[in-house]
């Protein structure tokens, strides 16, 4: 066994939500430069980059950003990213088991139907976007802006960005791209959680590994790859639409159509490698941390109850 042992008592909703939020923030801090590189590659093509800068590949993008804008540019939007994960991951991951049980009618089933899992994943993903959308808009815009000079920077700080968007674009600006984001995160969430669930379940059912770190690692890696393949097209449209100035695109669908007609189908898979590197590594760090933090919180809760 590697890491903490699984608890005999199921974790409470509060434990699951807190563990999911903490694990997602930890994963974001480690993988954020890959996410920033992904955003830069995704928006490349919608307009000529400043001073003719072009990004080629994930490591080329990171290298160019460090050389022209400094290392801190890789963490543009981190504060908004952590704010996003605190409310986003705690809902979409923390509520998943409870929503899954709700759809089964409260019946304890060791292996729920795949359709029930997919429905639960889509539900919690859509619910999370409703709360976290403004943080996602600010995060994307920070990652997209270039730090070459003061003129090219749209926002100086996270709170100033929320205020600026609200004053100039209204509430609709803060919730810009909600539809593609709900679509993207419903896909991501159900693929991520359902794939992780199924792979982990198959491994444990066939006694290939015990319910610990190696099992969580393999399950999370598989979930990351499957999620990247399915969610990349929607993710690119979401990023382009969120980052666009008012009036550039009539809607998310118009944004997708413009990309298709002007850049071709491959535009929907721009930034695929950094997306996979980011989602794969993010899933591994997040799920492994989530399982261990959840178990650690359960141990602490048991000790507190025993003392009382």
VMD Tcl script that draws the C-alpha trace (Angstrom):
set ca {
  {0.00 0.00 0.00}
  {1.18 3.50 -0.85}
  {-0.35 6.51 0.89}
  {-3.29 6.58 3.33}
  {-5.65 3.60 3.48}
  {-9.25 4.04 2.32}
  {-11.72 4.74 5.11}
  {-14.49 2.27 6.01}
  {-16.87 5.19 6.57}
  {-17.97 7.16 3.47}
  {-16.81 10.79 3.51}
  {-19.34 13.54 4.20}
  {-20.38 16.05 1.54}
  {-18.36 18.78 3.28}
  {-15.21 16.61 3.26}
  {-15.62 15.79 -0.44}
  {-16.20 19.42 -1.45}
  {-13.29 20.76 0.63}
  {-10.96 17.99 -0.60}
  {-11.91 18.60 -4.24}
  {-11.36 22.37 -3.96}
  {-7.98 21.98 -2.22}
  {-6.75 19.27 -4.63}
  {-7.82 21.30 -7.70}
  {-6.00 24.42 -6.43}
  {-2.85 22.36 -5.82}
  {-3.08 20.85 -9.32}
  {-3.64 24.31 -10.85}
  {-0.55 25.78 -9.19}
  {1.63 23.01 -10.62}
  {0.19 22.89 -14.16}
  {-0.77 26.55 -14.73}
  {2.08 27.37 -17.20}
  {0.83 24.56 -19.47}
  {-2.67 25.99 -19.32}
  {-1.37 29.47 -20.22}
  {0.57 28.02 -23.17}
  {-2.59 26.21 -24.29}
  {-4.61 29.46 -24.23}
  {-1.94 31.34 -26.24}
  {-1.88 28.59 -28.88}
  {-5.67 28.48 -29.05}
  {-6.08 32.22 -29.69}
  {-3.23 32.31 -32.21}
  {-4.78 32.78 -35.62}
  {-7.65 35.03 -34.59}
  {-5.37 38.06 -35.06}
  {-1.74 38.84 -35.76}
  {0.28 38.63 -32.59}
  {2.05 41.73 -31.33}
  {5.38 42.43 -33.08}
  {4.97 39.32 -35.22}
  {5.41 36.86 -32.33}
  {4.41 33.33 -33.25}
  {4.03 30.35 -30.94}
  {5.19 26.92 -32.06}
  {4.41 24.03 -29.76}
  {3.94 24.02 -26.01}
  {7.60 24.35 -25.01}
  {8.25 26.88 -27.79}
  {5.32 28.94 -26.47}
  {6.62 28.78 -22.89}
  {10.13 29.68 -24.08}
  {8.86 32.64 -26.15}
  {6.76 33.94 -23.27}
  {9.63 33.72 -20.79}
  {12.01 35.42 -23.24}
  {9.69 38.25 -24.29}
  {7.47 38.76 -21.24}
  {9.33 37.21 -18.32}
  {8.64 34.05 -16.24}
  {5.74 35.69 -14.36}
  {3.71 35.78 -17.59}
  {3.27 32.00 -17.32}
  {1.20 32.59 -14.19}
  {-1.01 35.37 -15.57}
  {-4.50 34.81 -14.14}
  {-3.40 32.37 -11.40}
  {-5.42 34.21 -8.72}
  {-8.58 34.01 -10.85}
  {-7.68 30.39 -11.64}
  {-7.52 29.49 -7.94}
  {-10.77 31.37 -7.28}
  {-12.29 29.37 -10.12}
  {-11.14 26.03 -8.74}
  {-12.32 26.76 -5.20}
  {-15.93 27.17 -6.31}
  {-15.77 25.11 -9.51}
  {-14.02 21.87 -8.50}
  {-15.72 21.70 -5.12}
  {-19.10 21.62 -6.91}
  {-18.37 19.50 -9.99}
  {-16.21 16.90 -8.20}
  {-17.42 17.20 -4.61}
  {-21.11 16.84 -5.50}
  {-20.63 14.08 -8.11}
  {-21.24 11.08 -5.80}
  {-24.26 12.71 -4.16}
  {-25.87 13.62 -7.50}
  {-25.12 10.11 -8.76}
  {-26.94 8.68 -5.70}
  {-29.81 11.11 -6.29}
  {-30.28 9.80 -9.84}
  {-30.25 6.20 -8.63}
  {-33.07 7.07 -6.22}
  {-30.87 6.65 -3.16}
  {-30.31 2.96 -3.89}
  {-26.84 1.84 -2.91}
  {-25.37 0.37 -6.04}
  {-21.68 -0.61 -6.11}
  {-21.57 -0.22 -9.90}
  {-24.16 2.34 -11.10}
  {-25.25 2.43 -14.73}
  {-22.86 4.33 -17.05}
  {-25.72 6.60 -18.21}
  {-26.39 7.56 -14.58}
  {-22.71 8.47 -14.15}
  {-22.73 10.53 -17.36}
  {-25.89 12.36 -16.30}
  {-24.39 13.10 -12.87}
  {-21.15 14.37 -14.42}
  {-23.01 16.64 -16.87}
  {-25.23 17.97 -14.07}
  {-22.45 18.91 -11.65}
  {-20.34 20.33 -14.50}
  {-23.18 22.62 -15.63}
  {-23.96 23.64 -12.04}
  {-20.33 24.57 -11.41}
  {-20.12 26.81 -14.50}
  {-23.18 28.77 -13.33}
  {-21.24 29.82 -10.23}
  {-17.67 30.05 -11.55}
  {-18.11 31.64 -15.02}
  {-16.83 35.17 -14.12}
  {-13.62 33.69 -12.66}
  {-13.10 31.70 -15.87}
  {-13.56 34.79 -18.08}
  {-10.99 36.76 -16.04}
  {-8.54 33.85 -15.99}
  {-8.66 33.42 -19.78}
  {-8.23 37.15 -20.44}
  {-5.23 37.36 -18.12}
  {-3.62 34.35 -19.79}
  {-4.26 35.79 -23.25}
  {-2.90 39.28 -22.61}
  {0.75 39.96 -23.44}
  {3.03 41.73 -20.98}
  {5.22 43.41 -23.61}
  {4.34 46.92 -22.43}
  {1.74 48.76 -20.38}
  {-0.37 49.50 -23.48}
  {-0.86 45.83 -24.37}
  {-2.02 44.92 -20.86}
  {-5.77 45.19 -20.52}
  {-5.89 44.46 -16.78}
  {-3.53 45.25 -13.91}
  {-5.10 43.01 -11.27}
  {-7.82 40.42 -10.70}
  {-10.32 42.69 -8.92}
  {-9.65 45.49 -11.43}
  {-10.43 42.99 -14.23}
  {-13.79 42.03 -12.69}
  {-14.63 45.74 -12.25}
  {-13.45 46.73 -15.75}
  {-15.42 43.95 -17.47}
  {-18.56 44.77 -15.46}
  {-18.34 48.52 -16.17}
  {-17.54 48.15 -19.88}
  {-19.47 45.01 -20.82}
  {-22.03 44.64 -18.04}
  {-23.10 41.39 -16.35}
  {-23.20 39.74 -19.77}
  {-19.45 40.35 -20.08}
  {-18.73 38.44 -16.86}
  {-20.90 35.56 -18.05}
  {-19.59 35.72 -21.63}
  {-19.22 32.30 -23.21}
  {-21.42 30.59 -20.61}
  {-23.10 28.32 -23.19}
  {-19.87 26.96 -24.73}
  {-18.38 26.75 -21.23}
  {-21.35 24.75 -19.94}
  {-21.05 22.48 -22.99}
  {-17.29 22.17 -22.56}
  {-17.41 21.55 -18.80}
  {-20.33 19.13 -19.00}
  {-18.24 17.14 -21.51}
  {-15.03 17.52 -19.48}
  {-16.67 16.67 -16.18}
  {-18.58 13.61 -17.32}
  {-15.62 12.31 -19.36}
  {-13.12 13.03 -16.57}
  {-15.14 11.64 -13.66}
  {-16.85 8.79 -15.50}
  {-13.61 7.60 -17.16}
  {-11.75 7.82 -13.84}
  {-14.61 5.97 -12.14}
  {-14.71 3.18 -14.75}
  {-10.94 2.67 -15.04}
  {-10.48 2.63 -11.26}
  {-13.43 0.28 -10.88}
  {-12.09 -2.14 -13.53}
  {-8.63 -2.16 -11.92}
  {-10.04 -2.92 -8.47}
  {-12.57 -5.47 -9.76}
  {-9.83 -7.47 -11.50}
  {-7.42 -7.05 -8.56}
  {-4.76 -5.47 -10.78}
  {-3.88 -2.85 -8.15}
  {-5.06 -1.93 -4.67}
  {-7.12 1.21 -4.03}
  {-4.17 3.55 -3.65}
  {-1.66 5.83 -5.43}
  {-0.68 3.61 -8.41}
  {-4.35 2.84 -9.14}
  {-5.31 6.53 -8.85}
  {-2.39 7.53 -11.11}
  {-3.33 5.12 -13.93}
  {-7.05 6.01 -13.70}
  {-6.32 9.76 -13.72}
  {-3.93 9.52 -16.70}
  {-6.54 7.63 -18.76}
  {-9.21 10.16 -17.77}
  {-6.95 13.05 -18.84}
  {-6.34 11.64 -22.32}
  {-10.00 10.79 -22.99}
  {-11.10 14.23 -21.78}
  {-8.61 16.08 -24.02}
  {-9.77 14.25 -27.17}
  {-13.45 14.92 -26.54}
  {-13.31 18.44 -25.09}
  {-10.60 20.18 -27.18}
  {-12.88 21.61 -29.95}
  {-15.32 23.15 -27.46}
  {-12.43 24.37 -25.31}
  {-10.84 26.26 -28.24}
  {-14.16 27.94 -29.15}
  {-14.76 28.84 -25.48}
  {-11.29 30.41 -25.17}
  {-11.58 32.38 -28.43}
  {-15.07 33.65 -27.60}
  {-14.25 34.62 -23.99}
  {-11.13 36.51 -25.06}
  {-12.80 38.36 -27.98}
  {-13.65 42.07 -27.71}
  {-17.37 43.01 -27.84}
  {-18.81 42.61 -31.34}
  {-16.09 40.41 -32.85}
  {-18.36 37.35 -32.79}
  {-22.17 37.37 -32.69}
  {-22.26 34.17 -30.64}
  {-20.21 31.12 -29.73}
  {-21.66 29.31 -32.76}
  {-20.62 32.23 -34.99}
  {-17.14 32.03 -33.45}
  {-16.95 28.31 -34.28}
  {-18.20 28.92 -37.85}
  {-15.65 31.72 -38.38}
  {-12.85 29.44 -37.19}
  {-14.01 26.64 -39.49}
  {-14.30 28.82 -42.60}
  {-11.15 30.89 -42.07}
  {-8.76 28.39 -40.49}
  {-10.19 24.96 -41.26}
  {-11.11 22.01 -39.00}
  {-7.60 21.78 -37.51}
  {-8.22 25.10 -35.73}
  {-10.44 23.21 -33.27}
  {-7.45 21.17 -32.12}
  {-5.01 24.07 -31.74}
  {-3.08 23.63 -28.53}
  {-3.93 19.89 -28.34}
  {-0.50 18.86 -27.01}
  {-0.45 21.45 -24.19}
  {-4.10 20.63 -23.53}
  {-3.20 16.97 -23.06}
  {-0.04 17.74 -21.09}
  {-2.07 20.06 -18.90}
  {-5.20 17.91 -18.52}
  {-3.18 14.70 -18.12}
  {-0.88 16.13 -15.47}
  {-3.74 18.11 -13.88}
  {-5.87 14.96 -13.57}
  {-3.01 12.96 -12.08}
  {-2.15 15.63 -9.50}
  {-5.78 16.44 -8.73}
  {-7.18 12.91 -8.35}
  {-4.18 11.59 -6.40}
  {-4.31 14.67 -4.11}
  {-8.11 14.46 -3.85}
  {-8.07 10.83 -2.70}
  {-5.31 11.47 -0.14}
  {-6.68 14.79 1.19}
  {-10.13 13.18 1.52}
  {-8.69 10.27 3.49}
  {-6.56 12.58 5.66}
  {-9.64 14.66 6.48}
  {-11.58 11.51 7.38}
  {-8.76 10.41 9.73}
  {-8.72 13.87 11.35}
  {-12.51 13.78 11.69}
  {-12.40 10.35 13.38}
  {-9.75 11.54 15.83}
  {-11.82 14.62 16.68}
  {-14.92 12.49 17.27}
  {-12.91 10.03 19.40}
  {-11.54 12.88 21.56}
  {-15.00 14.33 22.06}
}
mol new
graphics top color blue
foreach p $ca { graphics top sphere $p radius 0.5 }
foreach p [lrange $ca 0 end-1] q [lrange $ca 1 end] { graphics top cylinder $p $q radius 0.2 }
display resetview
